[in-house]
Amino acid sequence: MANKHIIVVGGGVMGACVTYYLSLHNNIRVTVIEKTCIACNSSGKAGGFLAYNWSDDTPLGDLSRKSFKLHEELATELDGENKYGYRKVNTYSILYQKESSLRKESNNKKQEKDILTPWIDTSGIRHMEQLGNTSDTAQVHPRLFTETLFETAKQKDNVTLQIGFGVSHVIIDDNEQLKGVELNNGEIIQGDAVVICMGPWSGQLPILKVPIDGQRAHSIVFKPKTSIPPQMLFTTILDGTQTHHPEDGTIYMCGATDNSKLPSSADQIQVESKAIEVLERLRDTLAPELYDNKNEELIAKQACYLPISEDGTAFVGIYPKYNKQVLLAAGHSCWGILQAPATGLMITELLVNGKISCVDKDAVEALDPTDRCC
Ligand SMILES: Cc1cc2nc3c(=O)[nH]c(=O)nc-3n(C[C@H](O)[C@H](O)[C@H](O)COP(=O)(O)OP(=O)(O)OC[C@H]3O[C@@H](n4cnc5c(N)ncnc54)[C@H](O)[C@@H]3O)c2cc1C
């Protein structure tokens, strides 16, 4: 269809990647509606970790592999290294317990120290394993990545961003045809198709039944005293009776999710000081030399909501009603930054060609909203 008008709802990483790939088609016009601001939820507060083959034992193996490669391509095209910190990383898992009675020197200790010094207190490492290297794990700064994609798309004449009012309704006529969307301020925007990229809020529009909710996670970002190598740690820290699983980038550390209810919008998200204190304590245990309280180097204490679907798999494809004019790109849980480029390409292929060819059949079927909504 010539000059199709697509409405993309949500200014997170999914909205950014859908918009970016759609913007490459001159016969498509895109309007992005973001309620709060670009990357205001998890797309601005994630770790930005990318892994090539970590979904291989699931139907989404091809989606992750394809998306990892698209990230590489995008970084080359968009100068990702400078614009959004794209870099290859070494990735480790460690089991950590700082308890001298259990301390056991091993022959590997020196090697561990060589790898992790100067930023980790290696005396508490009980087990360590390399999970990935610079050929199959990487990282982006998620907010800068999301902003760069929107900025690049916006330079095209066919893309408009509208920020400040959210979509309150998808408008469907008596013949089950999409007319457009209505915003919180009453404005109506007409369109030929709408793509729902509302993250954890994707299930909250009247008439659409999308079983997605949110789970809150806290994180801190701090500036290290010394420069440290490009490394990602998945840690299990045995701390008294509790086990914590922070995920630690060079200056980013996040904790486990909690059950706090999803607020009405991203600007209502509450940060719990106790959750931040836990992360700060774990940081001081794991990397006591890394942070100097006197220098006020804590950059962010933050929380955001992961988009979680009821069956644990994201929705990418056509909503099973309304003449194939409503599409979903939501619910990617803890892999949304990795999987966003392939998701954006899948949605674009559907809207442009009517079918998906960029990922294999297993991924298409697993992500298909048919039979999983309503
Ligand atoms: C702590 C943490 C660490 C993570 N680390 C990683 C990682 O290392 N690697 C990885 O691949 N993934 C990671 N993730 C997962 C990733 O962040 C998410 O899967 C991804 O950001 C989801 O993006 P999204 O665009 O679907 O949703 P969001 O980022 O939530 O964006 C949705 C947008 O929709 C807007 N919106 C909501 N309602 C409306 C409305 N009615 N109208 C208009 N706009 C609306 C919101 O304001 C928001 O901006 C992490 C997540 C968390 C929480």
The ligand as a Gaussian input file, in Angstrom:
#p B3LYP/6-31G(d) Opt

LIG

0 1
 C       17.119000      -4.216000      35.519000
 C       16.993000      -4.664000      34.097000
 C       18.118000      -5.056000      33.380000
 C       17.996000      -5.494000      32.057000
 N       19.109000      -5.852000      31.378000
 C       19.004000      -6.260000      30.088000
 C       20.152000      -6.649000      29.365000
 O       21.269000      -6.602000      29.890000
 N       19.998000      -7.091000      28.073000
 C       18.770000      -7.152000      27.472000
 O       18.702000      -7.578000      26.305000
 N       17.658000      -6.759000      28.137000
 C       17.743000      -6.329000      29.427000
 N       16.623000      -5.966000      30.115000
 C       15.305000      -6.079000      29.454000
 C       14.980000      -4.841000      28.612000
 O       15.326000      -3.690000      29.321000
 C       13.494000      -4.820000      28.261000
 O       13.080000      -6.060000      27.723000
 C       13.227000      -3.742000      27.213000
 O       13.750000      -2.497000      27.641000
 C       11.745000      -3.585000      26.959000
 O       11.586000      -2.560000      26.044000
 P       10.149000      -2.074000      25.577000
 O       10.343000      -1.040000      24.549000
 O        9.319000      -3.277000      25.272000
 O        9.478000      -1.468000      26.905000
 P        9.739000      -0.112000      27.713000
 O       11.163000       0.225000      27.802000
 O        8.968000      -0.249000      28.973000
 O        9.064000       0.983000      26.799000
 C        7.667000       1.105000      26.730000
 C        7.328000       2.546000      26.522000
 O        5.913000       2.663000      26.305000
 C        5.486000       3.867000      26.905000
 N        4.041000       3.787000      27.120000
 C        3.384000       3.065000      28.047000
 N        2.065000       3.254000      27.941000
 C        1.884000       4.116000      26.902000
 C        0.743000       4.693000      26.282000
 N       -0.509000       4.421000      26.716000
 N        0.914000       5.523000      25.244000
 C        2.171000       5.817000      24.779000
 N        3.281000       5.311000      25.346000
 C        3.139000       4.465000      26.379000
 C        6.283000       3.929000      28.197000
 O        6.310000       5.248000      28.727000
 C        7.640000       3.421000      27.742000
 O        8.483000       4.472000      27.338000
 C       16.716000      -5.529000      31.435000
 C       15.596000      -5.114000      32.154000
 C       15.722000      -4.696000      33.461000
 C       14.487000      -4.239000      34.206000

